[in-house]
């Protein structure tokens, strides 16, 4: 049975399809005969307890030029959809949080993936702290004295915004670096929220592994190697993807967090692992499934839609 699927995302014209997970999900949904609709978060509205968006019928084609076609915008009650994919990229700010409050009004009668209430209550760099024994030593604070004490104890550290994404604002400070006070001053001017400080893991030079889980089960992994003169492995800032398997430690990590993911309705999750340590649990718009398939791994888009169809009772 075909499903009506609305995708809340950054505008389809702006995505880079070679590595875009949302695009891969749309391709597989279209292959299965599901009806696709597209809208951006600024087109989301709530009136009288009902949730509306100006959606456009969407068709996608896996080619570099003209990879999509859109119909005319139509004001639509999203409760008429079978599925809404919550897929716009962070930053995880008040705008993002507001969309989760609105979409919560139609879920689960309309299946919103990932569950908007749990997305809101599980910020990626905070959710992971529920598993402290799986993580490197981590501090969340705005207090410069706490940060200085943490560095004295652990030496090299990583400092990054608590609600940042894509490697933006990530700094590696050596134990003897004299820029800590200036960096914290700048962060204090830029961010109202606390920062996250972690012990630097030298194993990152060998890669920052992205593991994809569907409905709490690991289904594929890629390794992301940072550029020579960068401590960040994010591919859009110069990181290089390579195929890789999973270790016993990584399977242990997935087994530990899997029940929490299922309980919270997280059908698609990407976790980051450096060495033996879990560093993030990405639940907003996790990426990496096209790279997994390109390197000969699982077709995660197909596994994802299998899970969605089972949730909707159409499989």
URQUIKA-V254539 format. One line per field, one symbol per residue. phi: phi as a letter, one per 30 degrees, with the letter a starting at -180 (. if undefined). psi: psi as a letter, one per 20 degrees, with the letter a starting at -180 (. if undefined). A space follows every 50 residues. Layout:
phi->???
psi->???
This chain:
phi->.dccbccdadeedcdcdebcdeddddedddedjdccbbacedcdbbbhic cbadcbebbbbdbdchdabbdddbdbddddddbbcdbdddddcddddddd dddddcdcecdcbdedddedcbedccedddbddccdebbcacdedddddd dedcidbcbaddcdaiidicbccdecdcceddddddedddbdddccbbed cdddddkcdcccbchicdblabcccddecbccceddcjdcdbdaccdddd ddeddddeedddeciddbbbccbciccdcbbcbdbebkdddeddcjdddd eddddeddddddicc
psi->pqqoopoorqphiiqohhjoggghhgghghhijqpqqpqqhijpqppkiq pqqnqppppqpmqgqmjrpqaqppppoiiiqhqponjqqrqmahgghghh gghhhipjgpopprohghghjlqhigghiimhiirrppporjohhggghg hhhicprppqqhkrrkjpkppoprhjpjjgggghggghhhphrrrppqpp oiihhiqoppppppljppirqqpopqrhkqiqiphijiqpqqqqaqrhgh hgghhgighhgghjkohoqpqpppcjpphqooifmqrihhgghhjjaqnh gghghggghhhikj.
